[in-house]
Amino acid sequence: MPADDSFQEKTEKATPKRRGEAREEGNVARSMEINSATVLLVGILALYFLSGWMLSHMQWGIKFLIQQSPFIELSVEDLDNFAMIAIRFLLECVAPLAFIILVFGIVANVLQVGLMFNLKPLQPNFNKINPIEGFKRLFSMRSLVEFIKGLIKIFIVGYIAYLTIKSDFQTFYLLLDSHIPVIVLQLGKLAFKLVLKTTLILVILAILDYLYQRWEFEKNIRMSKQEIRDESRQSEGDPKVRGRIRALQRQIVVNAMIKELPEADVVITNPTQLAVALKYDTASMTAPKVVAKGARKMAERIRNIAVEHGIPIVENKELAQALFKTVDVGKEVPTKFYQAVAEVLSYVYRLKGKKFM
C-alpha cells in the first residue's frame, strides 16, 4: 500500500504539468519589489529628463490662463471651461511621465512571469477572511521574512539618506545668504541625489528579493516521488497496462515473422546469439528481404524452425550482426550488403541445385 503523499518528503523538481497548474492558479515566481523599484527608478529618470519640458509647458499654461482670466465672467459655464483648460494643461504635463512609468511597470512584470492574464486570483476565497487562517498567515514564516525584509530596507535606505545629507550638510550654511531660486535649485539637486541613491539601493534589494521569491517558489512546488509516479500514471496510463500493450505488440510482430519464416531462402547466424532470415524472389523483388530476425532465444527459435523446414543455415558473424542492427523486418537489404548477401545466396542456391540470378 503506497504511503500517504502528505508524509512523503518533497525532494523532486516540479514537472512541466505541475508548473502549468501552478501558473493557472496565479502562483508564479514574482517580486513586487522589482515592480516598485522599476517604477520608482524609471519615474525619477523620466522626471529628470522631462522636467525642463514639463516646467516650460506648465509656465506656458499658467501664462495662458492668467492672460485669459480678465475675459472670464463669473458664471458656472465659464468657470467650468476655465477649470477644464487648467486640467488639460496639467494632464498634458503629466501624461508623458505617467505613460513611461506604465510601460516600464508592465515590462518589469512581463520579464518576471511572461504574458499572463488570469482572473482566478481575483475570485472570492473565503479562506482569506477566515480569522483562523488569517492568524496563521500573520504569524507564518513568510510574514516573518517579509517583516525582516522591511526592517532591513528601512535601515539601509535610512542609512544611505543619512550619509547623503551628511556629505552635503555644509552647503546648508552657504544657502543662508543665497537667493530663493538658488536655494530651491540646490535643494532640488540634493533631493534628486538622495532619491536616486535610495532608488538604486532599492533596485539591488529588489533583485535579491526576486532571487529569494524564485527559490521559495521552486521549493513550494516541489513534488514527492509518489506524486511524480501518480502524474505519470495519469498522463501516460498505468505502467503495467503500457507494458502489457508493448508485449502484445511484440507478440504480433513475432507471430508475423514466424508465419513468413518457412518461405525464407537462408538463415544467417553469428552463430548462436543472432539469426537473420532472408528471402529473395527474382520475379517479384529487386533485392533480398529480411523476413525474420532475433537474438538469443528468438534466434534459437528461428534456427529450429529453419531446421524443421529444411532452410539452409549459414554462419557469417559480420553479416549477421550488420543486418540485425541496420535492417528491419520486412525491409530490403541495403546496397552496401549486396555483395555479401549475393555470395551467401549463391552458396545456398548451389546446394539446392538452383541458379542464382
C-alpha positions as CSV (number, residue, x, y, z in Angstrom):
1,M,0.0,0.0,0.0
2,P,1.6,3.3,-1.0
3,A,2.5,5.8,1.6
4,D,0.4,8.9,2.1
5,D,1.7,11.8,-0.1
6,S,1.4,14.2,2.8
7,F,4.1,12.3,4.8
8,Q,6.5,12.0,1.9
9,E,9.3,14.4,1.6
10,K,9.1,16.6,-1.5
11,T,12.6,16.5,-2.9
12,E,11.9,16.3,-6.7
13,K,11.7,19.3,-9.1
14,A,8.3,20.1,-10.3
15,T,7.2,18.6,-13.6
16,P,6.0,20.9,-16.5
17,K,2.5,19.8,-15.8
18,R,2.8,20.9,-12.1
19,R,4.3,24.2,-13.2
20,G,1.4,24.8,-15.6
21,E,-1.2,24.1,-12.9
22,A,0.6,26.5,-10.6
23,R,0.6,29.2,-13.3
24,E,-3.1,28.7,-13.9
25,E,-3.7,29.3,-10.2
26,G,-1.7,32.5,-10.5
27,N,1.2,31.0,-8.5
28,V,4.4,32.3,-10.1
29,A,7.8,33.5,-9.0
30,R,7.3,37.2,-8.8
31,S,8.7,40.0,-6.7
32,M,6.6,43.1,-6.1
33,E,9.8,44.8,-5.1
34,I,11.0,44.6,-8.7
35,N,7.9,46.3,-9.9
36,S,8.1,49.1,-7.3
37,A,11.9,49.7,-7.8
38,T,11.5,49.7,-11.6
39,V,8.6,52.2,-11.4
40,L,10.5,54.4,-9.0
41,L,13.8,54.4,-10.9
42,V,12.1,55.0,-14.3
43,G,9.9,57.7,-12.8
44,I,12.9,59.5,-11.4
45,L,15.0,59.3,-14.6
46,A,12.0,60.3,-16.7
47,L,11.3,63.2,-14.4
48,Y,14.9,64.3,-14.7
49,F,14.9,64.3,-18.5
50,L,11.4,65.6,-18.9
51,S,11.5,68.2,-16.1
52,G,12.6,71.0,-18.4
53,W,9.8,70.4,-20.9
54,M,7.3,69.9,-18.2
55,L,8.3,73.2,-16.5
56,S,8.2,75.2,-19.7
57,H,4.8,73.7,-20.7
58,M,3.4,74.4,-17.3
59,Q,4.7,78.0,-17.4
60,W,3.1,78.5,-20.8
61,G,-0.1,77.1,-19.5
62,I,-0.1,79.3,-16.4
63,K,0.7,82.3,-18.5
64,F,-2.1,81.5,-20.9
65,L,-4.6,81.1,-18.1
66,I,-3.5,84.4,-16.5
67,Q,-3.9,86.2,-19.8
68,Q,-7.4,84.7,-20.3
69,S,-8.6,85.4,-16.7
70,P,-9.7,89.0,-17.3
71,F,-12.1,87.8,-20.0
72,I,-13.7,85.2,-17.8
73,E,-17.1,86.0,-16.4
74,L,-18.1,84.7,-13.0
75,S,-20.6,82.2,-14.5
76,V,-20.8,78.5,-14.0
77,E,-20.2,77.8,-17.6
78,D,-17.1,80.0,-17.9
79,L,-15.6,78.7,-14.7
80,D,-16.2,75.1,-15.9
81,N,-14.4,75.9,-19.1
82,F,-11.6,77.6,-17.3
83,A,-11.2,74.6,-15.0
84,M,-11.2,72.1,-17.9
85,I,-8.5,74.1,-19.7
86,A,-6.4,74.0,-16.5
87,I,-6.9,70.3,-16.1
88,R,-6.0,69.7,-19.7
89,F,-2.7,71.6,-19.3
90,L,-2.0,69.6,-16.1
91,L,-2.7,66.3,-17.9
92,E,-0.5,67.3,-20.9
93,C,2.4,67.8,-18.4
94,V,1.9,64.6,-16.5
95,A,0.8,62.2,-19.3
96,P,4.2,61.5,-20.8
97,L,5.6,60.7,-17.4
98,A,2.7,58.5,-16.5
99,F,2.8,56.7,-19.8
100,I,6.6,55.9,-19.4
101,I,6.0,54.6,-15.9
102,L,3.1,52.5,-17.0
103,V,5.0,50.9,-19.9
104,F,8.1,50.1,-17.8
105,G,5.8,48.8,-15.0
106,I,4.2,46.3,-17.4
107,V,7.6,45.4,-18.9
108,A,9.0,44.6,-15.4
109,N,6.1,42.3,-14.7
110,V,6.3,40.6,-18.1
111,L,10.0,39.9,-17.7
112,Q,9.3,38.2,-14.4
113,V,6.3,36.0,-15.3
114,G,5.8,36.4,-19.1
115,L,2.5,37.2,-20.7
116,M,-0.1,36.0,-18.2
117,F,-3.8,37.0,-17.8
118,N,-5.5,35.2,-15.1
119,L,-8.7,36.2,-13.2
120,K,-8.6,33.2,-10.8
121,P,-6.7,35.0,-8.1
122,L,-9.5,37.6,-8.1
123,Q,-12.2,35.1,-7.4
124,P,-13.7,35.2,-3.9
125,N,-11.8,33.0,-1.5
126,F,-13.5,32.7,1.9
127,N,-10.3,31.3,3.5
128,K,-8.8,34.8,3.1
129,I,-11.5,36.2,5.5
130,N,-11.3,33.2,7.9
131,P,-9.9,34.6,11.2
132,I,-8.0,31.3,11.9
133,E,-6.3,31.3,8.5
134,G,-5.6,35.0,8.8
135,F,-4.0,34.4,12.2
136,K,-1.9,31.6,10.7
137,R,-0.7,33.9,7.9
138,L,0.0,36.7,10.3
139,F,2.5,34.5,12.3
140,S,3.7,32.4,9.4
141,M,7.4,32.1,8.3
142,R,6.6,34.1,5.2
143,S,5.2,37.0,7.3
144,L,8.3,36.9,9.5
145,V,10.6,37.0,6.4
146,E,8.6,40.0,5.0
147,F,8.9,41.7,8.3
148,I,12.6,41.2,8.4
149,K,12.9,42.4,4.8
150,G,11.0,45.6,5.7
151,L,13.3,46.3,8.6
152,I,16.4,45.8,6.5
153,K,15.0,48.0,3.8
154,I,14.2,50.8,6.2
155,F,17.6,50.6,7.9
156,I,19.6,50.6,4.6
157,V,17.5,53.3,3.0
158,G,17.7,55.4,6.1
159,Y,21.4,55.0,6.4
160,I,22.0,55.9,2.8
161,A,19.8,59.0,3.2
162,Y,21.8,60.0,6.4
163,L,25.1,59.6,4.6
164,T,23.9,61.7,1.6
165,I,22.6,64.5,3.7
166,K,25.7,64.4,5.9
167,S,28.0,64.8,2.9
168,D,26.2,67.9,1.7
169,F,25.4,69.3,5.1
170,Q,28.0,72.1,4.8
171,T,26.1,73.5,1.8
172,F,23.2,74.4,4.0
173,Y,25.3,77.1,5.7
174,L,26.1,78.6,2.3
175,L,22.4,78.8,1.4
176,L,21.5,81.0,4.3
177,D,22.7,84.1,2.4
178,S,21.5,82.9,-1.1
179,H,18.5,83.9,-3.1
180,I,15.4,81.8,-3.2
181,P,15.9,80.4,-6.7
182,V,19.5,79.3,-5.7
183,I,18.1,77.7,-2.5
184,V,15.4,75.9,-4.5
185,L,17.9,74.7,-7.1
186,Q,20.4,73.3,-4.5
187,L,17.6,71.7,-2.5
188,G,16.3,70.1,-5.7
189,K,19.7,68.7,-6.6
190,L,20.1,67.3,-3.1
191,A,16.7,65.8,-3.2
192,F,17.4,64.2,-6.6
193,K,20.7,62.8,-5.4
194,L,19.1,61.4,-2.3
195,V,16.2,59.8,-4.2
196,L,18.4,58.4,-6.9
197,K,20.8,56.7,-4.4
198,T,17.9,55.4,-2.4
199,T,16.3,54.0,-5.6
200,L,19.5,52.3,-6.7
201,I,19.7,50.6,-3.3
202,L,16.0,49.6,-3.7
203,V,16.8,48.1,-7.1
204,I,19.6,45.9,-5.6
205,L,17.3,44.8,-2.8
206,A,14.6,44.1,-5.4
207,I,16.9,41.8,-7.3
208,L,17.8,39.9,-4.2
209,D,14.1,39.7,-3.3
210,Y,13.4,38.2,-6.7
211,L,16.1,35.6,-6.3
212,Y,14.5,34.7,-2.9
213,Q,11.0,34.6,-4.4
214,R,12.2,32.3,-7.1
215,W,13.9,30.0,-4.6
216,E,10.8,29.9,-2.4
217,F,8.6,29.3,-5.4
218,E,10.7,26.3,-6.6
219,K,10.6,25.0,-3.0
220,N,6.9,25.3,-2.7
221,I,6.1,23.4,-6.0
222,R,8.5,20.5,-5.3
223,M,6.9,17.1,-5.6
224,S,7.4,13.8,-3.9
225,K,8.4,10.7,-5.9
226,Q,5.0,9.2,-5.4
227,E,3.3,12.4,-6.8
228,I,5.6,12.1,-9.9
229,R,4.6,8.5,-10.4
230,D,0.9,9.3,-10.0
231,E,1.2,12.1,-12.5
232,S,3.0,9.8,-14.9
233,R,0.3,7.2,-14.5
234,Q,-2.5,9.7,-15.1
235,S,-0.9,11.2,-18.2
236,E,0.5,8.1,-19.8
237,G,-1.5,5.3,-18.3
238,D,-0.7,2.6,-15.9
239,P,2.9,1.2,-16.4
240,K,1.5,-2.3,-16.2
241,V,-1.0,-1.6,-18.9
242,R,1.6,0.0,-21.1
243,G,3.9,-3.0,-20.6
244,R,1.1,-5.4,-21.5
245,I,0.4,-3.4,-24.7
246,R,4.1,-3.5,-25.7
247,A,4.2,-7.2,-25.0
248,L,1.1,-7.8,-27.2
249,Q,2.7,-5.6,-30.0
250,R,5.9,-7.7,-29.8
251,Q,3.9,-10.9,-29.9
252,I,2.1,-9.7,-33.1
253,V,5.5,-9.0,-34.7
254,V,6.8,-12.4,-33.7
255,N,3.8,-14.2,-35.0
256,A,4.1,-12.4,-38.3
257,M,7.8,-13.4,-38.6
258,I,7.1,-17.0,-37.7
259,K,4.3,-17.2,-40.3
260,E,6.6,-15.9,-43.0
261,L,9.8,-17.7,-41.9
262,P,9.2,-21.0,-43.7
263,E,9.3,-19.2,-47.0
264,A,12.9,-17.9,-46.3
265,D,15.8,-19.0,-48.5
266,V,18.5,-18.8,-45.9
267,V,19.1,-18.0,-42.2
268,I,22.4,-16.2,-41.4
269,T,23.8,-16.6,-37.9
270,N,26.7,-15.5,-35.8
271,P,26.3,-18.5,-34.9
272,T,24.2,-18.7,-31.7
273,Q,23.3,-15.2,-30.5
274,L,21.8,-13.7,-33.7
275,A,19.8,-15.1,-36.6
276,V,18.6,-13.2,-39.7
277,A,16.3,-14.9,-42.2
278,L,16.4,-13.7,-45.9
279,K,14.1,-14.3,-48.8
280,Y,14.7,-13.5,-52.4
281,D,12.3,-13.9,-55.3
282,T,13.9,-12.8,-58.6
283,A,10.5,-12.4,-60.2
284,S,8.9,-10.0,-57.6
285,M,11.8,-8.5,-55.7
286,T,14.5,-6.0,-56.6
287,A,16.7,-7.1,-53.6
288,P,16.6,-9.8,-50.8
289,K,14.3,-9.0,-47.9
290,V,14.6,-9.7,-44.2
291,V,11.6,-11.8,-43.2
292,A,12.7,-12.5,-39.6
293,K,15.4,-11.7,-37.1
294,G,16.1,-12.3,-33.5
295,A,18.6,-12.5,-30.7
296,R,19.3,-15.2,-28.1
297,K,16.1,-17.2,-27.5
298,M,14.4,-15.8,-30.6
299,A,17.5,-16.6,-32.7
300,E,17.3,-20.2,-31.4
301,R,13.7,-20.4,-32.3
302,I,14.4,-19.1,-35.8
303,R,17.2,-21.7,-36.2
304,N,14.8,-24.5,-35.0
305,I,12.1,-23.5,-37.5
306,A,14.7,-23.3,-40.2
307,V,15.8,-26.9,-39.4
308,E,12.2,-28.1,-39.4
309,H,11.6,-26.6,-42.9
310,G,14.9,-27.5,-44.4
311,I,16.1,-23.9,-44.7
312,P,19.9,-23.7,-45.0
313,I,21.7,-22.0,-42.1
314,V,24.9,-20.2,-42.9
315,E,27.3,-18.8,-40.3
316,N,28.6,-15.3,-41.1
317,K,29.2,-13.3,-37.9
318,E,29.9,-9.9,-39.5
319,L,27.0,-10.0,-42.0
320,A,24.5,-11.3,-39.3
321,Q,25.5,-8.5,-36.9
322,A,25.3,-5.8,-39.7
323,L,21.8,-7.0,-40.9
324,F,20.5,-7.4,-37.4
325,K,21.5,-3.8,-36.4
326,T,20.6,-1.9,-39.6
327,V,17.7,-3.7,-41.4
328,D,14.2,-4.0,-40.0
329,V,11.9,-7.0,-40.6
330,G,10.1,-6.6,-43.9
331,K,12.7,-4.3,-45.4
332,E,15.1,-5.0,-48.3
333,V,18.8,-5.3,-47.8
334,P,20.7,-2.1,-48.5
335,T,23.0,-1.9,-51.5
336,K,26.1,-1.9,-49.3
337,F,25.3,-5.5,-48.3
338,Y,24.5,-6.8,-51.8
339,Q,27.8,-8.5,-52.5
340,A,28.0,-10.3,-49.1
341,V,24.3,-11.4,-49.4
342,A,24.8,-12.5,-53.0
343,E,27.7,-14.7,-52.0
344,V,25.6,-16.4,-49.3
345,L,22.6,-16.9,-51.7
346,S,24.9,-18.2,-54.4
347,Y,26.2,-20.8,-52.0
348,V,22.7,-21.7,-50.9
349,Y,21.4,-22.0,-54.5
350,R,24.3,-24.2,-55.4
351,L,23.4,-26.5,-52.5
352,K,19.8,-26.7,-53.9
353,G,21.0,-27.1,-57.4
354,K,19.4,-23.8,-58.5
355,K,20.9,-21.0,-60.4
356,F,21.2,-17.6,-58.6
357,M,20.1,-14.7,-60.8
